[in-house]
Amino acid sequence: MVQKSIGYVTGHKFGGWKIPQKIQTAIMHFNANNHNVSIAYMITEYMDSKKNNILVKSLQKDKNIKNIFFTSALQINPTNKKVFNILKNYNLYFFLENMVIKGKSSFPKLSKFLSLLSKRKQKKFIRKNYIHVYSDYKKAFK
C-alpha cells in the first residue's frame, strides 16, 4: 500500500484573509518539502463550502492517504464533529500555526486549539497585496 500526502485548498476566507489558491498551494508544497514529504495531489474546496465536504468525500474514496497539509488550522470547521472524527486517523500539518498533529493522542490539542481560535475576535486586515500576510498572521496568534 502506497501512502499518500495531500494538500487541502479552500476558496473561502479563514482567519480574516482570503489567501489565493495558488499561494495556498505554494505554501503547502513548501511545508511538505520541509518535512521531506511529497504531495500527491490537492483537494480544492468550493468558495461557498465551509463544511469541508469535499475533503471528507476525498478521504473516504482514497484509503491510501496518510498526511494532510493545510495552510491553516482555521480551514477546518470547528463545529463539524464528523470532520474531526475522520481527521483523527491522519497526520495533519498546519503551516501558519507551525503545528503538526500526528495520531489520535495529540488530536485533542487540535480540537481545543480550534475552539479557542473560533472564539477569538478576528482582525480585519486590508492589503493591496499579499507580501506581509504571513508576518501579520503570525502576530495575530501571539
Secondary structure, 3 states (H helix, E strand, C coil): CCCEEEEEECCCCECCECCCHHHHHHHHHHHHHHCCCCCCEEEECCCCCCCCHHHHHHHHHCCCEEEEEECCHHHCCCCCHHHHHHHCCCEEEECCCCEEECCHHHHHHHHHHHHHHHHCCCCCCCCCCCCCHHHHHHHHCC
